[in-house]
Structures are given as C-alpha cells and as structure tokens.
Amino acid sequence: MATSFEKNLEQLEKIVQTLEEGTATLDQSLKAFEKGINLSRTCQAELDKAEKKIEILLKENGEIKGQEPFDE
C-alpha cells in the first residue's frame, strides 16, 4: 500500500511541476491533468482507508473518547 501511494504521489508531483512549467502542448497538458486527477483520487482513497484503520485501532484500544475526528 505505502509503496504504491508513494509512487502515485511522486507521479502527481511531477505532473504538477510539468503543468506549472507551461512547456507542454494543450493536448499533453489535458492528458497530464486527467492523469493527475486520477492519481489524486487514488491517493485520497488510500488516505481515507488509512484514516479509518487508525480510527478503528484507536477505538479498539479505547483511546478515542469524545475526540474530534481527523480534519479533512
């Protein structure tokens, strides 16, 4: 899980850098943007899974007692 998350995040950072440079063609930029959106959704889903797992583990240990949920 962590390896794919890290790789996806690295790819997303490269896409952002490429788009910020502004050297790609419109078609290349659109394709990169689309890939970036998909990577962003994938990373967010992984983070959501990790957050839920942490909450479950803390609840099992009785460590969550009226605490605020993680910020989004």
Buried (B, 14 or more C-beta within 10 A) or exposed (E): EEEEBEEBBEBBEEBBEBBEEEEBEEEEBEEBBEEBEEBBEBBEEBBEEBEEEEBEEEEEEEEBEEEEEEEE
